[in-house]
Amino acid sequence: MRISTVTMYEQSVGSMNRQQADFMHLSQQLASGRRVVNPSDDPQAASRAVAVGQSQAVNQQFSDARVSARNALSQEESVLNSVSDAVASAKALVIQAANGTLSDADRQSVASELRGIYETVLGQANATDGNGHYLFGGYQDSSAPFVSSGGSVGYEGADQVRKQRVDASRDMPVGDTGRDIFLSVPSGSGFVANQGGPSSTSVDGGNTGSVTFKGPDVIDSSVASASGRYQVVFSESGGDTTYSVLEEDAGGNWVSAGIDGEPYDAAGTTVEVGGLRMELEGQPDDGDSVTLGPADEMNTDLFKTFEKVLSVLESPAETDAEQATLSNTLNVAMREFDASLDNVLTKRASVGARLNELDVIDSVSGNRELNYAQTMSDLVDLDYNQAISEYSLRQVGMQAAQQAFVGMRDLSLFKYL
């Protein structure tokens, strides 16, 4: 069979081009460090690599979200640390003000220092992050959550907290509302008393007599754990003072607690009800009352505690009724500050737990990223030892093809004419 010169030329050129294409492909692999440069190199591996790459991108997005969540929680933890220190300082000042040897001027001085702490706490309650968003406003973080008006502070933030997806199956709260921190106390934080009716928030509490109280103290925890609110009501008839105890039923009505018309001794009377004990002294007026109950069912507003303490410290205490109001208000404030401090510390512990959880998720995410990277490497990365060996082989093959082309090109009779 006769093979034409054109056929030999075309075959030689085709062989040389194939060798050169293979050589260039290996050069691309060595330069990029990837075995799969084009999807056609290994369609199955390329398809799996796309899926793994998407998983890596999602994992990185969750990692970025955790950075944002950690920053927000760290800022909140810092603010709560300052608030807890401020509340502890406020209680120390209340204890100092309760010293019976202080004059009105001395109490005014304590009130001035306490007002500074009050303003500090209010400022911390309206703290913002680096982007100008209020930390304790919940979803409504574009305006101050606490607004002072008419000598009292009101909460105008949202009751829902913002959450952030920090992992595939974890939506983490990245803050707490101002209501949860400054207007709440934890359940089981003890019992608090208040002179006057259960809803009294004024300094005088509606009492006009000079009755003072100590407690309430728990004497039977098994009974007190289920206790609700009680009210000791004083009555005066014919020069004799008696007291009766009412309890709040499930419907919010006040009914007799089984103690009615008991004689009252102004020198000292002990009232025991619902596993609680309270010591009463002083002379009440007809209709005066003292309400006691769980701290989370009484005044839970930290700012109201500040306000009533400031009001009583800035007012003179000359009469027996005013001195009784001073004593009762300070005693109640100590317990309320304790309950508020417990609440702030509880929230701070919750923030710390969430920060620890972020560390754990980061660790798991890091291991997951290593697995993704290993899988991606197995799918598309290049084996340099094998590639270099094949590169050298392809280089020899291309040189041989070029030499063969040169030899074929010289096979022409015209050279001998």
C-alpha positions as a Markdown table, in Angstrom:
| # | Residue | x | y | z |
|---|---|---|---|---|
| 1 | Met | 0.0 | 0.0 | 0.0 |
| 2 | Arg | 1.3 | 3.4 | -1.0 |
| 3 | Ile | 1.5 | 6.0 | 1.8 |
| 4 | Ser | 1.6 | 9.5 | 0.5 |
| 5 | Thr | 3.9 | 12.1 | 1.7 |
| 6 | Val | 0.9 | 14.3 | 2.8 |
| 7 | Thr | -0.4 | 11.5 | 5.0 |
| 8 | Met | 2.9 | 11.0 | 6.7 |
| 9 | Tyr | 3.1 | 14.8 | 7.2 |
| 10 | Glu | -0.3 | 15.0 | 8.7 |
| 11 | Gln | 0.2 | 12.1 | 11.1 |
| 12 | Ser | 3.5 | 13.5 | 12.3 |
| 13 | Val | 2.0 | 16.9 | 12.9 |
| 14 | Gly | -1.0 | 15.4 | 14.7 |
| 15 | Ser | 1.3 | 13.3 | 16.9 |
| 16 | Met | 3.4 | 16.3 | 17.7 |
| 17 | Asn | 0.3 | 18.4 | 18.6 |
| 18 | Arg | -1.1 | 15.7 | 20.9 |
| 19 | Gln | 2.2 | 15.4 | 22.7 |
| 20 | Gln | 2.3 | 19.1 | 23.0 |
| 21 | Ala | -1.3 | 19.3 | 24.3 |
| 22 | Asp | -0.6 | 16.6 | 26.9 |
| 23 | Phe | 2.6 | 18.4 | 28.0 |
| 24 | Met | 0.7 | 21.7 | 28.3 |
| 25 | His | -2.0 | 20.1 | 30.4 |
| 26 | Leu | 0.5 | 18.7 | 32.8 |
| 27 | Ser | 2.1 | 22.1 | 33.0 |
| 28 | Gln | -1.2 | 23.6 | 34.0 |
| 29 | Gln | -1.7 | 20.9 | 36.6 |
| 30 | Leu | 1.8 | 21.6 | 38.1 |
| 31 | Ala | 1.3 | 25.3 | 38.0 |
| 32 | Ser | -2.1 | 25.2 | 39.8 |
| 33 | Gly | -1.4 | 22.2 | 42.0 |
| 34 | Arg | -4.8 | 20.7 | 41.0 |
| 35 | Arg | -5.4 | 17.4 | 39.3 |
| 36 | Val | -8.8 | 18.5 | 38.0 |
| 37 | Val | -8.2 | 21.7 | 36.0 |
| 38 | Asn | -11.2 | 21.3 | 33.8 |
| 39 | Pro | -14.4 | 19.3 | 34.7 |
| 40 | Ser | -13.7 | 17.0 | 31.7 |
| 41 | Asp | -10.5 | 15.8 | 33.5 |
| 42 | Asp | -12.7 | 13.9 | 36.1 |
| 43 | Pro | -16.4 | 14.7 | 35.8 |
| 44 | Gln | -17.4 | 12.8 | 39.0 |
| 45 | Ala | -14.6 | 14.4 | 41.1 |
| 46 | Ala | -15.5 | 17.8 | 39.7 |
| 47 | Ser | -19.1 | 17.4 | 40.6 |
| 48 | Arg | -18.4 | 16.3 | 44.2 |
| 49 | Ala | -15.8 | 19.1 | 44.5 |
| 50 | Val | -18.6 | 21.7 | 43.7 |
| 51 | Ala | -20.7 | 20.3 | 46.5 |
| 52 | Val | -17.8 | 20.3 | 49.0 |
| 53 | Gly | -17.0 | 23.9 | 48.0 |
| 54 | Gln | -20.5 | 24.9 | 48.7 |
| 55 | Ser | -20.3 | 23.3 | 52.1 |
| 56 | Gln | -17.1 | 25.1 | 52.8 |
| 57 | Ala | -18.7 | 28.4 | 51.8 |
| 58 | Val | -21.7 | 27.8 | 54.2 |
| 59 | Asn | -19.3 | 26.8 | 57.0 |
| 60 | Gln | -17.4 | 30.1 | 56.5 |
| 61 | Gln | -20.6 | 32.1 | 56.6 |
| 62 | Phe | -21.5 | 30.5 | 59.9 |
| 63 | Ser | -18.0 | 31.3 | 61.1 |
| 64 | Asp | -18.4 | 34.9 | 60.2 |
| 65 | Ala | -21.8 | 34.9 | 62.0 |
| 66 | Arg | -20.2 | 33.6 | 65.1 |
| 67 | Val | -17.7 | 36.4 | 65.1 |
| 68 | Ser | -20.6 | 38.9 | 65.0 |
| 69 | Ala | -22.4 | 37.1 | 67.8 |
| 70 | Arg | -19.3 | 36.9 | 69.9 |
| 71 | Asn | -18.7 | 40.6 | 69.6 |
| 72 | Ala | -22.3 | 41.4 | 70.6 |
| 73 | Leu | -22.2 | 39.0 | 73.6 |
| 74 | Ser | -18.8 | 40.3 | 74.7 |
| 75 | Gln | -20.1 | 43.9 | 74.7 |
| 76 | Glu | -23.2 | 42.8 | 76.7 |
| 77 | Glu | -21.0 | 40.9 | 79.2 |
| 78 | Ser | -18.9 | 44.0 | 79.7 |
| 79 | Val | -21.9 | 46.2 | 80.3 |
| 80 | Leu | -23.5 | 43.7 | 82.7 |
| 81 | Asn | -20.2 | 43.6 | 84.7 |
| 82 | Ser | -20.4 | 47.3 | 85.2 |
| 83 | Val | -24.1 | 47.1 | 86.1 |
| 84 | Ser | -23.5 | 44.4 | 88.7 |
| 85 | Asp | -20.7 | 46.5 | 90.3 |
| 86 | Ala | -23.0 | 49.5 | 90.3 |
| 87 | Val | -25.9 | 47.6 | 92.0 |
| 88 | Ala | -23.5 | 46.3 | 94.6 |
| 89 | Ser | -22.3 | 49.8 | 95.3 |
| 90 | Ala | -25.8 | 51.0 | 95.6 |
| 91 | Lys | -26.7 | 48.4 | 98.2 |
| 92 | Ala | -23.6 | 49.4 | 100.2 |
| 93 | Leu | -24.8 | 53.0 | 100.2 |
| 94 | Val | -28.3 | 51.9 | 101.3 |
| 95 | Ile | -26.7 | 50.0 | 104.2 |
| 96 | Gln | -24.7 | 53.1 | 105.1 |
| 97 | Ala | -27.9 | 55.2 | 104.9 |
| 98 | Ala | -29.7 | 52.9 | 107.2 |
| 99 | Asn | -27.4 | 53.9 | 110.1 |
| 100 | Gly | -29.7 | 55.6 | 112.6 |
| 101 | Thr | -27.0 | 58.1 | 113.6 |
| 102 | Leu | -27.0 | 59.9 | 110.3 |
| 103 | Ser | -28.6 | 63.3 | 110.0 |
| 104 | Asp | -30.7 | 64.5 | 107.2 |
| 105 | Ala | -27.6 | 66.3 | 105.7 |
| 106 | Asp | -25.7 | 63.0 | 105.9 |
| 107 | Arg | -28.5 | 61.2 | 104.0 |
| 108 | Gln | -28.5 | 63.9 | 101.4 |
| 109 | Ser | -24.8 | 63.3 | 100.8 |
| 110 | Val | -25.5 | 59.6 | 100.4 |
| 111 | Ala | -28.4 | 60.3 | 98.1 |
| 112 | Ser | -26.1 | 62.5 | 95.9 |
| 113 | Glu | -23.7 | 59.6 | 95.5 |
| 114 | Leu | -26.5 | 57.1 | 94.9 |
| 115 | Arg | -28.0 | 59.4 | 92.2 |
| 116 | Gly | -24.7 | 59.2 | 90.4 |
| 117 | Ile | -24.9 | 55.4 | 90.4 |
| 118 | Tyr | -28.5 | 55.6 | 89.3 |
| 119 | Glu | -27.5 | 57.7 | 86.3 |
| 120 | Thr | -24.7 | 55.3 | 85.6 |
| 121 | Val | -27.0 | 52.3 | 85.5 |
| 122 | Leu | -29.5 | 54.2 | 83.3 |
| 123 | Gly | -26.6 | 55.0 | 80.9 |
| 124 | Gln | -25.5 | 51.4 | 80.8 |
| 125 | Ala | -29.1 | 50.3 | 80.2 |
| 126 | Asn | -29.0 | 52.5 | 77.1 |
| 127 | Ala | -25.6 | 51.4 | 76.0 |
| 128 | Thr | -24.9 | 50.9 | 72.2 |
| 129 | Asp | -22.6 | 48.7 | 70.2 |
| 130 | Gly | -20.1 | 49.9 | 67.7 |
| 131 | Asn | -22.8 | 50.4 | 65.0 |
| 132 | Gly | -25.0 | 52.6 | 67.2 |
| 133 | His | -27.5 | 49.9 | 67.9 |
| 134 | Tyr | -28.9 | 49.7 | 71.5 |
| 135 | Leu | -27.8 | 46.5 | 73.2 |
| 136 | Phe | -30.9 | 46.1 | 75.3 |
| 137 | Gly | -33.6 | 47.2 | 72.9 |
| 138 | Gly | -34.3 | 43.8 | 71.4 |
| 139 | Tyr | -35.6 | 44.1 | 67.9 |
| 140 | Gln | -36.2 | 47.8 | 68.5 |
| 141 | Asp | -32.6 | 48.7 | 68.7 |
| 142 | Ser | -32.6 | 52.0 | 66.8 |
| 143 | Ser | -33.9 | 54.1 | 69.8 |
| 144 | Ala | -33.1 | 54.2 | 73.5 |
| 145 | Pro | -35.0 | 51.4 | 75.3 |
| 146 | Phe | -35.2 | 53.3 | 78.6 |
| 147 | Val | -36.6 | 56.8 | 78.7 |
| 148 | Ser | -36.7 | 59.0 | 81.8 |
| 149 | Ser | -39.9 | 61.1 | 82.1 |
| 150 | Gly | -41.4 | 62.8 | 85.1 |
| 151 | Gly | -38.8 | 61.4 | 87.5 |
| 152 | Ser | -39.4 | 57.8 | 86.5 |
| 153 | Val | -37.9 | 55.5 | 83.9 |
| 154 | Gly | -40.0 | 53.6 | 81.4 |
| 155 | Tyr | -39.1 | 50.8 | 79.0 |
| 156 | Glu | -39.9 | 51.4 | 75.4 |
| 157 | Gly | -37.8 | 48.6 | 73.8 |
| 158 | Ala | -39.1 | 45.3 | 72.3 |
| 159 | Asp | -39.7 | 42.2 | 74.3 |
| 160 | Gln | -38.2 | 39.9 | 71.6 |
| 161 | Val | -34.5 | 39.4 | 71.4 |
| 162 | Arg | -32.5 | 39.2 | 68.2 |
| 163 | Lys | -31.1 | 35.8 | 67.2 |
| 164 | Gln | -28.4 | 34.8 | 64.9 |
| 165 | Arg | -27.9 | 31.5 | 63.0 |
| 166 | Val | -24.4 | 30.4 | 64.2 |
| 167 | Asp | -24.6 | 26.9 | 63.0 |
| 168 | Ala | -26.7 | 24.7 | 60.8 |
| 169 | Ser | -29.2 | 23.9 | 63.6 |
| 170 | Arg | -28.5 | 26.7 | 66.2 |
| 171 | Asp | -30.2 | 30.1 | 66.4 |
| 172 | Met | -28.5 | 31.8 | 69.3 |
| 173 | Pro | -29.8 | 34.9 | 71.1 |
| 174 | Val | -27.2 | 37.6 | 70.7 |
| 175 | Gly | -28.5 | 39.8 | 73.4 |
| 176 | Asp | -31.1 | 40.3 | 76.1 |
| 177 | Thr | -33.9 | 42.7 | 76.4 |
| 178 | Gly | -33.8 | 45.5 | 78.9 |
| 179 | Arg | -37.0 | 44.2 | 80.5 |
| 180 | Asp | -35.3 | 40.8 | 81.3 |
| 181 | Ile | -32.3 | 42.6 | 82.9 |
| 182 | Phe | -33.5 | 45.7 | 84.6 |
| 183 | Leu | -37.2 | 45.0 | 85.2 |
| 184 | Ser | -37.1 | 41.4 | 86.3 |
| 185 | Val | -35.8 | 39.2 | 89.1 |
| 186 | Pro | -35.2 | 35.4 | 89.1 |
| 187 | Ser | -37.9 | 33.2 | 90.6 |
| 188 | Gly | -36.9 | 31.8 | 94.0 |
| 189 | Ser | -34.9 | 34.9 | 94.9 |
| 190 | Gly | -36.5 | 35.2 | 98.3 |
| 191 | Phe | -39.3 | 37.3 | 99.7 |
| 192 | Val | -39.9 | 41.0 | 99.9 |
| 193 | Ala | -42.2 | 43.1 | 102.0 |
| 194 | Asn | -43.7 | 46.5 | 101.2 |
| 195 | Gln | -45.6 | 48.9 | 103.4 |
| 196 | Gly | -49.0 | 49.7 | 102.0 |
| 197 | Gly | -50.9 | 47.8 | 99.4 |
| 198 | Pro | -49.4 | 45.3 | 97.0 |
| 199 | Ser | -49.2 | 47.8 | 94.1 |
| 200 | Ser | -47.8 | 50.7 | 96.2 |
| 201 | Thr | -44.7 | 52.2 | 94.6 |
| 202 | Ser | -44.7 | 55.6 | 96.3 |
| 203 | Val | -42.3 | 56.2 | 99.2 |
| 204 | Asp | -45.0 | 56.5 | 101.9 |
| 205 | Gly | -46.7 | 53.4 | 100.6 |
| 206 | Gly | -50.1 | 54.8 | 101.8 |
| 207 | Asn | -49.2 | 54.2 | 105.5 |
| 208 | Thr | -49.6 | 57.1 | 108.0 |
| 209 | Gly | -48.5 | 55.3 | 111.2 |
| 210 | Ser | -45.1 | 54.5 | 112.4 |
| 211 | Val | -45.1 | 50.7 | 112.1 |
| 212 | Thr | -41.8 | 49.2 | 110.9 |
| 213 | Phe | -41.0 | 45.6 | 109.9 |
| 214 | Lys | -38.1 | 43.2 | 109.6 |
| 215 | Gly | -38.2 | 40.3 | 107.2 |
| 216 | Pro | -39.9 | 38.3 | 105.9 |
| 217 | Asp | -37.8 | 35.3 | 106.8 |
| 218 | Val | -38.4 | 31.8 | 105.7 |
| 219 | Ile | -39.1 | 29.4 | 108.6 |
| 220 | Asp | -40.6 | 26.5 | 106.6 |
| 221 | Ser | -39.1 | 26.2 | 103.1 |
| 222 | Ser | -41.5 | 23.5 | 102.1 |
| 223 | Val | -44.5 | 25.8 | 102.7 |
| 224 | Ala | -42.8 | 29.0 | 101.6 |
| 225 | Ser | -41.9 | 27.5 | 98.3 |
| 226 | Ala | -45.6 | 27.5 | 97.3 |
| 227 | Ser | -46.4 | 30.8 | 99.1 |
| 228 | Gly | -48.0 | 33.7 | 97.2 |
| 229 | Arg | -48.6 | 37.2 | 98.5 |
| 230 | Tyr | -50.0 | 38.1 | 101.9 |
| 231 | Gln | -51.2 | 41.4 | 103.4 |
| 232 | Val | -51.2 | 42.3 | 107.0 |
| 233 | Val | -53.9 | 44.9 | 107.6 |
| 234 | Phe | -54.2 | 46.9 | 110.8 |
| 235 | Ser | -57.4 | 48.0 | 112.5 |
| 236 | Glu | -58.0 | 50.3 | 115.4 |
| 237 | Ser | -61.2 | 50.2 | 117.6 |
| 238 | Gly | -61.7 | 51.6 | 121.0 |
| 239 | Gly | -58.0 | 52.3 | 121.5 |
| 240 | Asp | -57.0 | 48.6 | 120.7 |
| 241 | Thr | -55.1 | 47.8 | 117.6 |
| 242 | Thr | -55.6 | 44.4 | 115.9 |
| 243 | Tyr | -54.3 | 42.9 | 112.7 |
| 244 | Ser | -55.7 | 40.5 | 110.1 |
| 245 | Val | -53.8 | 38.6 | 107.4 |
| 246 | Leu | -55.2 | 38.3 | 103.9 |
| 247 | Glu | -53.9 | 36.1 | 101.0 |
| 248 | Glu | -54.2 | 36.5 | 97.3 |
| 249 | Asp | -56.1 | 33.7 | 95.6 |
| 250 | Ala | -55.8 | 32.5 | 92.0 |
| 251 | Gly | -58.2 | 35.1 | 90.8 |
| 252 | Gly | -56.2 | 38.0 | 92.3 |
| 253 | Asn | -58.7 | 38.6 | 95.1 |
| 254 | Trp | -57.7 | 39.1 | 98.7 |
| 255 | Val | -59.3 | 36.6 | 101.1 |
| 256 | Ser | -58.7 | 35.7 | 104.7 |
| 257 | Ala | -55.6 | 33.7 | 105.5 |
| 258 | Gly | -57.2 | 32.4 | 108.7 |
| 259 | Ile | -55.7 | 35.1 | 110.9 |
| 260 | Asp | -58.4 | 37.7 | 111.8 |
| 261 | Gly | -58.6 | 40.3 | 114.6 |
| 262 | Glu | -55.4 | 39.3 | 116.4 |
| 263 | Pro | -54.1 | 41.7 | 119.0 |
| 264 | Tyr | -51.2 | 43.8 | 118.0 |
| 265 | Asp | -48.4 | 45.0 | 120.4 |
| 266 | Ala | -46.6 | 48.1 | 119.3 |
| 267 | Ala | -43.5 | 46.9 | 121.3 |
| 268 | Gly | -43.1 | 43.9 | 119.0 |
| 269 | Thr | -45.4 | 41.5 | 117.3 |
| 270 | Thr | -44.4 | 38.4 | 115.3 |
| 271 | Val | -46.6 | 37.4 | 112.3 |
| 272 | Glu | -46.2 | 33.9 | 110.9 |
| 273 | Val | -48.0 | 32.9 | 107.7 |
| 274 | Gly | -47.2 | 30.7 | 104.7 |
| 275 | Gly | -43.9 | 29.5 | 106.1 |
| 276 | Leu | -42.8 | 33.1 | 106.6 |
| 277 | Arg | -42.1 | 35.2 | 109.7 |
| 278 | Met | -42.2 | 38.9 | 110.0 |
| 279 | Glu | -41.3 | 41.1 | 113.0 |
| 280 | Leu | -43.5 | 44.2 | 113.4 |
| 281 | Glu | -42.9 | 47.2 | 115.7 |
| 282 | Gly | -44.4 | 50.7 | 116.1 |
| 283 | Gln | -47.9 | 52.1 | 116.1 |
| 284 | Pro | -49.9 | 51.7 | 112.9 |
| 285 | Asp | -52.9 | 53.8 | 112.0 |
| 286 | Asp | -56.2 | 52.3 | 111.2 |
| 287 | Gly | -56.1 | 51.0 | 107.6 |
| 288 | Asp | -52.3 | 50.7 | 107.4 |
| 289 | Ser | -51.0 | 47.5 | 105.9 |
| 290 | Val | -47.8 | 45.6 | 105.0 |
| 291 | Thr | -47.7 | 43.3 | 102.0 |
| 292 | Leu | -45.2 | 40.5 | 101.6 |
| 293 | Gly | -44.6 | 38.0 | 98.9 |
| 294 | Pro | -42.0 | 36.4 | 96.5 |
| 295 | Ala | -39.6 | 38.9 | 95.1 |
| 296 | Asp | -40.6 | 38.2 | 91.5 |
| 297 | Glu | -44.2 | 39.1 | 92.3 |
| 298 | Met | -43.4 | 42.3 | 94.1 |
| 299 | Asn | -41.4 | 45.3 | 92.7 |
| 300 | Thr | -39.0 | 44.0 | 90.1 |
| 301 | Asp | -38.1 | 47.4 | 88.6 |
| 302 | Leu | -34.5 | 48.2 | 89.4 |
| 303 | Phe | -35.0 | 51.9 | 88.6 |
| 304 | Lys | -38.1 | 52.2 | 90.8 |
| 305 | Thr | -35.9 | 50.9 | 93.7 |
| 306 | Phe | -33.4 | 53.6 | 93.0 |
| 307 | Glu | -36.1 | 56.2 | 92.8 |
| 308 | Lys | -37.9 | 55.4 | 96.0 |
| 309 | Val | -34.6 | 55.2 | 97.9 |
| 310 | Leu | -33.5 | 58.6 | 96.5 |
| 311 | Ser | -36.9 | 60.1 | 97.4 |
| 312 | Val | -36.8 | 59.0 | 101.0 |
| 313 | Leu | -33.1 | 60.0 | 101.5 |
| 314 | Glu | -33.7 | 63.4 | 100.0 |
| 315 | Ser | -36.7 | 64.0 | 102.3 |
| 316 | Pro | -36.4 | 64.9 | 106.0 |
| 317 | Ala | -37.2 | 62.2 | 108.5 |
| 318 | Glu | -38.5 | 64.1 | 111.6 |
| 319 | Thr | -41.7 | 62.5 | 112.7 |
| 320 | Asp | -42.2 | 58.9 | 113.7 |
| 321 | Ala | -44.1 | 58.1 | 110.5 |
| 322 | Glu | -41.3 | 59.6 | 108.4 |
| 323 | Gln | -38.7 | 57.6 | 110.3 |
| 324 | Ala | -40.7 | 54.4 | 109.9 |
| 325 | Thr | -41.0 | 55.1 | 106.2 |
| 326 | Leu | -37.2 | 55.7 | 106.0 |
| 327 | Ser | -36.5 | 52.4 | 107.8 |
| 328 | Asn | -39.0 | 50.3 | 105.9 |
| 329 | Thr | -38.0 | 51.7 | 102.5 |
| 330 | Leu | -34.3 | 51.1 | 103.1 |
| 331 | Asn | -34.9 | 47.5 | 104.4 |
| 332 | Val | -37.0 | 46.7 | 101.3 |
| 333 | Ala | -34.5 | 48.3 | 99.0 |
| 334 | Met | -31.7 | 46.1 | 100.3 |
| 335 | Arg | -33.7 | 43.0 | 99.4 |
| 336 | Glu | -34.7 | 44.4 | 96.0 |
| 337 | Phe | -31.1 | 45.3 | 95.2 |
| 338 | Asp | -30.1 | 41.8 | 96.2 |
| 339 | Ala | -32.8 | 40.3 | 93.8 |
| 340 | Ser | -31.8 | 42.6 | 91.0 |
| 341 | Leu | -28.1 | 41.8 | 91.5 |
| 342 | Asp | -28.9 | 38.1 | 91.4 |
| 343 | Asn | -30.8 | 38.7 | 88.1 |
| 344 | Val | -28.0 | 40.6 | 86.5 |
| 345 | Leu | -25.5 | 37.9 | 87.6 |
| 346 | Thr | -27.8 | 35.2 | 86.2 |
| 347 | Lys | -28.0 | 37.0 | 82.8 |
| 348 | Arg | -24.3 | 37.5 | 82.8 |
| 349 | Ala | -23.8 | 33.8 | 83.5 |
| 350 | Ser | -26.2 | 33.1 | 80.6 |
| 351 | Val | -24.0 | 35.3 | 78.3 |
| 352 | Gly | -20.9 | 33.5 | 79.4 |
| 353 | Ala | -22.6 | 30.2 | 78.7 |
| 354 | Arg | -23.4 | 31.4 | 75.2 |
| 355 | Leu | -19.8 | 32.5 | 74.7 |
| 356 | Asn | -18.6 | 29.1 | 75.8 |
| 357 | Glu | -21.0 | 27.5 | 73.3 |
| 358 | Leu | -19.6 | 29.6 | 70.5 |
| 359 | Asp | -16.1 | 28.3 | 71.4 |
| 360 | Val | -17.4 | 24.7 | 71.2 |
| 361 | Ile | -19.1 | 25.4 | 67.9 |
| 362 | Asp | -15.9 | 27.0 | 66.6 |
| 363 | Ser | -14.0 | 23.9 | 67.6 |
| 364 | Val | -16.5 | 21.6 | 65.8 |
| 365 | Ser | -16.5 | 23.9 | 62.8 |
| 366 | Gly | -12.8 | 23.8 | 62.6 |
| 367 | Asn | -12.8 | 20.0 | 62.6 |
| 368 | Arg | -15.5 | 20.1 | 59.9 |
| 369 | Glu | -13.4 | 22.5 | 57.8 |
| 370 | Leu | -10.4 | 20.2 | 58.1 |
| 371 | Asn | -12.6 | 17.3 | 56.8 |
| 372 | Tyr | -13.9 | 19.4 | 53.9 |
| 373 | Ala | -10.3 | 20.4 | 53.0 |
| 374 | Gln | -9.1 | 16.8 | 53.1 |
| 375 | Thr | -12.1 | 15.7 | 51.0 |
| 376 | Met | -11.4 | 18.5 | 48.5 |
| 377 | Ser | -7.7 | 17.6 | 48.4 |
| 378 | Asp | -8.5 | 13.9 | 47.7 |
| 379 | Leu | -10.8 | 15.0 | 44.9 |
| 380 | Val | -8.9 | 17.6 | 43.0 |
| 381 | Asp | -5.4 | 18.1 | 44.3 |
| 382 | Leu | -2.4 | 16.9 | 42.4 |
| 383 | Asp | 0.1 | 14.1 | 43.3 |
| 384 | Tyr | 3.3 | 16.0 | 42.6 |
| 385 | Asn | 5.5 | 12.9 | 42.5 |
| 386 | Gln | 3.3 | 11.2 | 39.9 |
| 387 | Ala | 2.8 | 14.5 | 38.0 |
| 388 | Ile | 6.5 | 15.3 | 37.8 |
| 389 | Ser | 7.3 | 11.8 | 36.5 |
| 390 | Glu | 4.6 | 12.1 | 33.9 |
| 391 | Tyr | 5.8 | 15.6 | 33.0 |
| 392 | Ser | 9.3 | 14.3 | 32.3 |
| 393 | Leu | 7.9 | 11.4 | 30.3 |
| 394 | Arg | 5.6 | 13.7 | 28.2 |
| 395 | Gln | 8.6 | 16.0 | 27.6 |
| 396 | Val | 10.6 | 13.1 | 26.2 |
| 397 | Gly | 7.6 | 12.0 | 24.1 |
| 398 | Met | 7.1 | 15.5 | 22.7 |
| 399 | Gln | 10.8 | 15.8 | 21.8 |
| 400 | Ala | 10.6 | 12.4 | 20.1 |
| 401 | Ala | 7.6 | 13.5 | 18.1 |
| 402 | Gln | 9.4 | 16.7 | 17.1 |
| 403 | Gln | 12.5 | 14.7 | 16.0 |
| 404 | Ala | 10.3 | 12.3 | 14.1 |
| 405 | Phe | 8.7 | 15.2 | 12.3 |
| 406 | Val | 12.1 | 16.6 | 11.3 |
| 407 | Gly | 13.1 | 13.2 | 10.0 |
| 408 | Met | 9.9 | 12.8 | 8.0 |
| 409 | Arg | 10.2 | 16.3 | 6.6 |
| 410 | Asp | 13.6 | 15.5 | 5.1 |
| 411 | Leu | 12.2 | 12.4 | 3.1 |
| 412 | Ser | 11.9 | 14.2 | -0.2 |
| 413 | Leu | 13.4 | 13.3 | -3.6 |
| 414 | Phe | 13.8 | 17.0 | -4.4 |
| 415 | Lys | 16.8 | 17.1 | -2.1 |
| 416 | Tyr | 18.7 | 14.9 | -4.5 |
| 417 | Leu | 17.9 | 16.7 | -7.8 |
